[in-house]
Amino acid sequence: SQQGEEDPQALSIQEGENATMNCSYKTSINNLQWYRQNSGRGLVHLILIRSNEREKHSGRLRVTLDTSKKSSSLLITASRAADTASYFCATDNNQGGKLIFGQGTELSVKP
Amino acid sequence: DADVTQTPRNRITKTGKRIMLECSQTKGHDRMYWYRQDPGLGLRLIYYSFDVKDINKGEISDGYSVSRQAQAKFSLSLESAIPNQTALYFCATRDSYTGELFFGEGSRLTVL
């Protein structure tokens, strides 16, 4: 069963706008990670947030974590056409080193 | 050269055939994973390994087997392929300190 569920499934915005993607999960976690996948390629790690952290930044990325609501959000500010990709959250619930992925959000940034 | 290399990148086969997907890594990581990706379903974990002697089933291991031949090599086998195993398969390694996964470029398998 999937641990993370992402919302929305697809998002289309104009260049320069901000993009927000959400991830909800079911069980307690050690950390939550976000990955990016360009069409048909391997996933690339973006950012990791630990269960005792509430917010983390990396360049134009901002991740928040609310463990009481079992949810996380990924904000991409000032989006660019090159940000067009699928974005996945993955949760580590400390069950033997497994990382379980959500279904992903497909982001399209139009120039 | 890529840190995580998968072969073959593309394979078309017929129902009932045995298929092996291979993965090798130069990251020096002990932990290796096989995931399957289907449209709309995200990535699902098939098998994972913490070292040569430690193999674990994931969410969807039925119909698959794995072999960890060395720290750097982790192969996935389909003993008798069926059409619903048509998917994009990813191998990944994990950094035990940072928790980050490093993915290969994927092996696209089509079973006719």
Interface residues (C-beta under 8 A of the other chain):
Chain A: S1 Q2 Q9 N30 N31 Q33 Y35 G40 R41 G42 L43 V44 H45 L48 F88 A90 D92 G96 G97 K98 L99 I100 F101 G102 Q103 G104
Chain B: V4 R31 Y33 Y35 G40 L41 G42 L43 R44 L45 Y48 F50 N56 G58 E59 L88 F90 A92 R94 T98 G99 E100 L101 F102 F103 G104 E105 G106 R108
